[in-house]
Amino acid sequence: VITADDTPNKKPAPDGLNMILSSLKSSSAVYIGDSIDDLQAARAANIDFIGVLPPETDRNKLRNLFKENGVKIILESINSIRKAIK
């Protein structure tokens, strides 16, 4: 587990994602996130991104932001993740 307390720079810096990739000895991953900061961190780490619309946010606004920023997969619920990654 890597948290914001473990990184020198917080999101949208990719530090946490880069630490995870390094510890897994992997250069590829998919980041599932629910904010523009998550998207920016994924892009900075050069990994794919799936957007999730959490219930406690302005879902239409976030959906539009994701679309405007080229997110190809946007989930209405994290419960849809299995179907999305197939």
VENLIN-V573420 format. One record per residue. N is the residue number from 0. NEAR is the number of other C-alpha atoms within 12 Angstrom. Layout:
[[N | NEAR] [N | NEAR]]
//
This chain:
[[0 | 12] [1 | 17] [2 | 15] [3 | 17] [4 | 12] [5 | 16] [6 | 19] [7 | 16] [8 | 17] [9 | 19] [10 | 27] [11 | 23] [12 | 24] [13 | 27] [14 | 28] [15 | 28] [16 | 41] [17 | 30] [18 | 23] [19 | 25] [20 | 22] [21 | 16] [22 | 13] [23 | 13] [24 | 11] [25 | 16] [26 | 17] [27 | 19] [28 | 22] [29 | 26] [30 | 33] [31 | 33] [32 | 32] [33 | 33] [34 | 31] [35 | 30] [36 | 24] [37 | 31] [38 | 38] [39 | 32] [40 | 29] [41 | 34] [42 | 29] [43 | 21] [44 | 29] [45 | 22] [46 | 24] [47 | 26] [48 | 35] [49 | 37] [50 | 38] [51 | 35] [52 | 30] [53 | 22] [54 | 15] [55 | 11] [56 | 14] [57 | 14] [58 | 21] [59 | 17] [60 | 15] [61 | 28] [62 | 28] [63 | 19] [64 | 24] [65 | 29] [66 | 20] [67 | 14] [68 | 21] [69 | 19] [70 | 29] [71 | 19] [72 | 29] [73 | 34] [74 | 29] [75 | 22] [76 | 22] [77 | 21] [78 | 13] [79 | 18] [80 | 21] [81 | 12] [82 | 13] [83 | 20] [84 | 18] [85 | 6]]
//
